[in-house]
Amino acid sequence: MNTHAATAPAVDRGSFVELYTPKLITVFREGYRLNHLRTDMVAGLTVAVVALPLSMAIAIASGATPAQGLYTAIVGGFLVSLLGGSRFQIGGPAGAFIVLVATTIATHGMDGLLLATLLSGLMLAAVGLLGLGTYVKFTPYPVTVGFTAGIAVIIAASQLKELLGLTLSAPEPGPLLEKLPVLWHALPSIDAATTALSVATIVTIVALRRWRPHWPGLLIAVAGAAGATAVFDLPVSTIGTAFGGIPSTLPVPALPDFSLDKVQAVMPSAIAFTLLGAIESLLSAVVADGMTGRRHRSNCELVAQGAANVASALFGGICVTGTIARTATNVRAGAHGPLAGILHAGFLLLFILLAAPLASAIPLAALAGVLAVVAWNMVEKSAFVALSRASRADAAVLLATLGLTVFRDLTEAIVVGVALGSLLFIHRISQTTEVATHTPLIAEDRADETGADRVPYDEHAAADPDVVVYRIVGAFFFGAAASIGTVLERIADTHRLLVVDFTGVPFVDATAANTLGSLARKAGTRGVKVILTGTNQGIRKELVAHGLKPPAVGYAHSIERALRKGREARDRRVAA
């Protein structure tokens, strides 16, 4: 498509439409058959079984109600699959948002959270429509691994109270360094029944995952804990005692209360939701692509995520994003297309409509056990070890992101991590760029010339002491401009011709062009002629824009032709 962009505007329009066409439409265009519906129904039911306890657990850990978690999974999951750019993406509440959502609720209240979620949805849609989703994938890998590991630590720490049934004399602090001493002092209040339930839940999930991986381990563990609580009348906190159960219908959609002051207050949270949501969703879509060999449409996916977050806020839900665990489950269950995600939302809606009272018996300790397993699985252990051993620079980015996530702020961790990763990339690229002198001319430089372009090889011109030839290899950009500029400026007063070869340069940026312009001006004051060779169309356009055009500099097809041109110019000056 890109190869015809300049000559075929109609293709551009068609390409734009295609880039934002939901995968659901693509799947139906390919031909959707009854066997596809059957596989999508099975996959949708499988994912719903996983999402049911997980959505409630994530909502509770975030400071919301279990019903809000289900609303998020139903409304958000439906729209993500209906409008999204991935065949297999499953949307809903995600563990990565627990800390951000909890902080926003604590600071701005539930209305503030709903408003921040709505604003985040609008921003996500804007990011997608502006085509910026393509650049989200450039987030450095050490940043995503460190960030995810940091979130896992925070989630695990946030569940210690529910896992052990601790009784606190004051509200539980949010920051980890403040939380741990409070929990330590509350250890004498540990409740045996609660601890037993949480441990049994974790053991059941881990055991079923190992010996019966196709069984719905999360649902079986939570259902078993709820059954044990009801049969033995265990004195533990349940969804019923803590939240009064969950409603049996969806709420009526309504706009959250807002004002200009409120919008300004929650805007930092909305930006954090947008940044994290984009990264998490597209990372999940990439995982699905890797498992299936398909390719998602990143900008279309972000538009869908935006619509899902706006709708979730209207229905009283929390942040929606693509979820890696549920998306992977969807793929493994044999889903054919987005209808599986739509059906998953439908099955969750049926649960609310028909079986909401059953949720009242679910103990919070069981949901805490679910989140403890989720936190453990979030840490990419092998990637963490590999990055730590790969290089000190990657390890530094990883540990900086991890530390900032755990001890400072999630948004700060992402920004600093990406900045460090970018600096590391710039340094590595600049190290690959080098400049070498080639005098006399080497034979390889003649190989590019054929036919009419070929000129006789002149060894005298090649070995002329008045001539110096430099060849730049690698990207000539701001990261390498200073060092290359220093080398190029080492022109002896005896030199009268400087040839700079760009054959091995893929691109030039403004800083490099400006550096070369300064060199040309200095050379001109000293009577040195500068000729540039091997420049492609893009490089020459950048150089000319910065004043590097005749008579300031000359251009030649090859080093040999540049030497010939310089020799002829000198002969004319001598003759004159």
N, C-alpha and C positions, 0 to 999 in steps of 0.2 A: 504493500500500500504506500509506503513512504517513498518508494522509488518514483512514483508517478504524481507525487503531491504537487509539484510545481506546474504540471501541465494539465492536470485533470481535477478541477475543483469539484466536479460531481463525485469523484471517488472520495475526496475529503469529506463531503457531507455524508456519504454513505458510511465511511469509516467512523465518523463521529457517532452516528446512530448505532452502529454495530458495537462500539466501545461501551455504550451505555444501555445496551439491550440486556435485560435480565436473562440469566441462564435458563430460567423456567421456560421462556419463549423459545430459546434455542433448542432445548430438549424436545418441546412439542413439535417444532419444525422438523426435527430429525425423524419424527415418527414415534409416538408413545403408544405402547401396546399393553395388553392386559397383564402379561407377565412382568412388565416394568412396574405396573401398579402394585402387583403382589409383593415384589421385592421392596418397593418403597414403603408399603404398609408395615412390613416386618421390621424394616430399619427404623421407621418412625416410632413404632411401639417400643423397640429396644432402646432408642435414645430417650424416649419419654420416661421409661423406667429408671434410667440413670439420672435424668434431669430432675425428677420429682423430689428426691431427698436433697440433691445438691442445691437446687434453687432455693429451697427453704433454709438450708444451712448457711449459704452465702448471705442471704438477706438478714438472718438473725445476727451473724457475725458482723455485719455492716451497721448494725444499729437500727435496722428496719424490721418489719414484721414478716413472718413466713409467707403471708398472703401476698405481700408486695413482691417477693421473690418469684412466686408463681405467676403473678400478673406480668412481670417482666419477661419470663420465659414464654408465656403464651402470646402476648402482643408483640414483643420484640422478635421472638423466634419466628412468628408467622411472617412478619414483614421482611426480615433478613432473607428468608428463603424465597418469598414472593418476588422481591425486587433485586436481590443480590446478584453479584457477578461471579459467584462460585456455585458449582453444582452441589457441593456437599456441606457447605458452611451451616453450622447450627448456632443460632444466636441465643443469648440469654444473659443472666447475671454471671459475672466471672470473679474468681477469687482474687485476681489482680486488682480489682477495684475496692476490695474490702476496706483497706486503710483510707483511701481517698473518700469513699462514701461515708465512713464512720466519722472522719474529721469534719466533713462538710455538714453532717447532721448536728454534730456537737457544736459547731461554730454558728451555723445559720438556721438550724432547725429543719424540719421535714419540708416545709415550703421552700426553703433555700435550696435543698437538694433537688426538688422537682424542677425548680427554675433553672438551676445549673445544668441538669440533665437535658432540659428542653433547649437551652442555649447551645449546649454541646452538640445536640443533634443538628441544629441549624449550621453550626460551624463545620461539622463533619460532611454534611451535604455540600457546603460551599467548597471545601477542600477537594471533594470528588469532582464537582462540576468545573473547577478551575484546572483539573488535570494534575493536581499535586500528589495524588496517590502513588504515582510512579516513583516518587522520590523517597517515600517512607521506607521502601525496601533497602535503602542505603544505610539504615541504622547498623552500626558495627555489631558483629556477632558477640564480642565480649560484653557489650553493653546489655544486650538482651539476656544473656546468660546471667550476668551479675544482678541485673534488675529483677529477673524472675526468682533467683535464689534469695534475694533480699526480701521480696514479698512473701516467699514461703516461710522465712524466719518470723516475719511479723504475724502471719496467719497462725502459725503454730503457737507463738507466744500469746496471741489473743484468745486461744482456746484452752489455755491451762486452767483457768477458773472453772469452766464448765466440765472439763475432763476430770477434774479432781473434786468437784463439788465444793469449792472453797467459799467461805463466808467472809466478805470484806466489810470492814467498818465504815468505809467511805467509797465513793465511786472509783472504779478502776482507772488508773491513769492511762493515757494513750501512748506516750513515748516509751520506748522499750527500757531505757535506763531508769525511768521512774516506775515503770510497771513491775519489774523483776523484784525489787526490794519489798514492795507491797505484797506481792504473791508469796514471797519467802516468809514474811512474818505471819501470813495467813495459813501456812501449812498445817499448824495444829488443828485447824477446822476441817481437815480433809474428810470427805464422806465416803464410807466404804461402798455403799450401794451404787453411788454415782460412778466411782472409780471402776468398780467391777463391770458396770454396763458399758462404759467407754472402752475399756480394755477388751471386753468381749466383742464389741462392734469392730474394733480395729483388727483383732485376730480373725474374725469371721471374714472380713473383706479381703485380707491378705491371703488367707487360706483358700478361699474360693477363687481368687485371682490366679493362684498357683495351680490348684488341682481341678478346678472347674471354671476355666476362663470364660466360657460362653454363658455361664449363669449370671443373672443380674445381682452381683455381689452386694452393691450398695443397698439396693432395695431389700434384699433378703436380710442383711444385717440390721437395717433400721426396723423392718417389720418384726424381726425376732426380738429386738430390744423392746419394742412397743408391746409385744405379746407378753414378754416376761414381766414388764412393769404392771400390766393389767392383771395377770394371773396371780402374781405374788404381792400385789398391792404395794409396790416399792415406793418409799417416800422420796421420790426424786422429782425435779422440775420437768414438766412436759409442756408441749405447745399449748395445751388446754389451760394449765395453771398459770403459765407465763403470759400468754397472749389471748386467752379465751377462745382458742381454736381458729379456724379460717372461714371466711364467708363462703357460701355455696353459689355465688354469682359474681360476675365481673362488675366492677363499679361503673358508674356513669362517667364518661370522660368529661374533664373540666380543666380549664386553664389554671395553673398555679397563681397565687397572689404575686403580683410583681409591681415594682415601681422603678424609677430610674436609679434611685439610691440602692435598691435591692439588687438590681442588675449589676451595678458597679461592684457591690460587695461580693457577689458570688462569681464574678467573671474569672478570677484566678482559678477557682475550682472547675469552672466550665472549660477553660483552656487545658487544664490538666486532664480532664475527662476526654477531651478531644484528642490530645496527643497520645495518651495511653490507649484509647479506644482504636485509633487508627493503626498503631503499631500492633496491638494484640490481634485485631481482626485480620489484618493482612498477613501476619505471621501464621495465624491459624489457616488461612486460605493457602498459603505456601506449603504448609504441612500436608494439607489435603492434596495439593497438586503433586507433591512428592510421592504420596501413597498411590495415586491413580494414574499419573502421567498426563493429567489434564492441565489446562492453564486458566486461571481465573482472570477476571477483568477488575483490576484494582480500583479504578475510579468509580465504576458502577457499584462495586461493593461498598465503597465509602458513602455513596449517596444512599444506598439501602440502610446502612448503619445509622446514617443521620435521620432518615424517616422513622426507623425503629425507635431511636431514642426520643424523638419528639412524641411519638405515639405512647411510648412507655410512660413518659412524664404526664401525659394527659390522663392516663388510666391509673395514676398513682404508683407506678413502678419505679425502679431504680435504673442505673446505667445498663445499657445493652452493649454487648460486643460479641464478636465471634469467639467461640470457646474451643480450645484445642482438644480437650479430652472428649467432649461430646461430638465434635466433628470427626475425630478419629474413630469413635464408636460407630458413627453413622456410616463411615466408609467400610469398616470391618463387617458391619451388618449387611452389606451388599446393596446399599442405596444406589439407585440409578440416576436420580436427579433431585432437584429442589423440592419436589413434592413430598419427599421423606421428611424434610424439615417442617413443611406445612402441616403434615399429618402428626408430627411430634407435638406441635402446638395444639392441635385438635384433641389429641389424647389427654394432654394435661388439662385442657378445658373440661373434658368429660369427667376427670377426676374431681375437679372443683364442683361441678354440677351434681355428681352422683355420690361421691365418697368423701366429701369434705369433713364430716364428723369423725372419720377414722383418724384423721391427722392429729386430733386433740390428744391422742394417747402416745404420740411419739415423744420420747424423752430427749431433752436437750443434750444430754450426755452422748446419745447416739449420733446426733448431728455433729457434735464436736468431734467425735471419732471419725466421721466421714471427712471433715475438714482437715484433721490431722493427717489422714492418708493422702488427701489432695495436696497438702503442703509438702509432704515427703516426695510425692511424684513430680511436683513442680521443679524441684532441684535437678538440673541436668548434671548428674554426678560425673559421668564420663567426660562431658564437655568441659566441666569445671576443672577436672584434673588435667585434661589435654591443654587447655589454655594456660593453666598455671605453669606447665612444663614447656610450652612452645617458645615463649620469649618473655623477657622481663617487661617489655612494653605492653604486650597483651595482658599479662598478669596484672600490671598496674592499672590498666583501664578496667579490668574485671573487678579488682578489689576496691577501687575507688567508687565504682557504681554500686557495688554491694554495700559498702560502708555508708555511703550517702543515703541509700534506700532505707537501711535499717535505722540509722541514727539521725538522719536529717529530714529529707523531704523527697517524695517520689519524683516530682517535677524537676527539682534541682538535680537529682541523680541522673535523670535522662539527659538533661541539658549538658551537664558537666561531662557525662560519659560520652555523648556524641561529640562534644568539643574535643575531648582528649583523643578519641578515636580518629577524628578528622586531622588533628595535628600529627598523630602518628602516621596516618596515611600520607600526608603532605611530606613529612620527613623522609619516608621510605621512597616515595616517588622522586623527590629531589636527589636522593642518593643514587638513583639509577640514571640520572641525566649527567652526561659528561661531555667535555669538549677536548678534542685532540688535534694536534697540529700535524699536517700532512705536507711536508716539503722535503724532498721532491714529490711530485705527484705519483701515486701508486697506480699500478696497471688496472686495478679494478675500476677506477674512476672512468676509464674509457669504455667500459662495457655497456653503459647506458646509451651510447650514441650509435645510431645506425643510419644508413642511407645518407640523405642530404644533411643530416645533423652532424655527421661525423667529420671531424677535422683531423689533419695530420698531427701526429704526436710530436710535440716539440720539447725535447729533453732540456734544451737550453732555457726555455721559458719555465719549465718545471723546476729547474734547479737554481733559478735566478735568486740571488741574495736579497734583491729588492722586493721579493714577493713572499708573503706568508699565507698559508692556507689552513683554515680551521674547519673542522667538521664537528657539528653538534649532534649528539645521539641521545634521544629521549625527549620527554615533554619539556618544552622551554616555557616555564611559567614562573609565577612569583616566588615559588619555593626554591627554584634553582637560578633565578635571574641574577641574584647578587654574586654568587660564586662564578657563574659563567661570565658575567660582565667583568669581573676582576681579571679573568684569564684573557679575555679578548682585548682588554686595555693594555696588555703588555706588548705594545708595538714599538719596536726600536725606531729611532729617528731615521735610520738608513732604509727602512721599508717604504716602498711607494705604492704597493698594492696589497690590499687585504681581501681575501676571498673567504666568505663564510658559507659553508655548505649546510643546507637544511634537509637533505635527502632523508636523514634518519630522524626527523622531528615530526611527530604526529600532529601537534598543535602548538600555537603560540598565544599567550594571553597579553593583556594590555601592559602589564608590568614588564614583561620580557620585551615587548615592542618598544616601550619607552627606554629601556636599558640600551637596546640596540640603537635607538635614535640618538641617545647621548654619545654613544661610541662613534657614530657616523659624523656627528658634529665635531667632536674632538679630532677625528681623523682628518676632516676637511680643513681644519685650521692648521694642521701639520703637513698638508699637501699629500695626504695618503688617500688613494682611491679605494672605495669599498664596493665590492660586487657580491651580490647574494645569489647563490645557486640552489637548485633543487627545491624551490618553494612551490607548494601546491596552491590551488586557488584560494582556499581558506586562509592559509598563512599569509599569502601576498596581500589579500584584502585587509587583514589586520595590520600588517606592516605599513601599507600605503596610507591607511587611516591615521597613522601616527607620524606621517610626514616622510616615510622612507620610500621616496620615489626619485626618479631622475630630476635634477642632476646630483642630488644628495648622495644617492647610491645608484648602482647599476644592477641589472638582473641578467642572468645567463642560464641557459638550460643545464649546463654541467660545469664542473670545475675546469675541465680542459678548455671549453669555449671561453670561460672567464679569463683564464690565463692568456689565451690568444688575444682576447679583447684588450686586456691590460698591456700586453706587449706592443700591440698596434698603437695604442694611445701614447705610450712612451716614445715609440719611434717617431710619431707625428710631432711630439713636443721637441725631440732632439733635432728633427729636420727643420722645424720652425726656428 
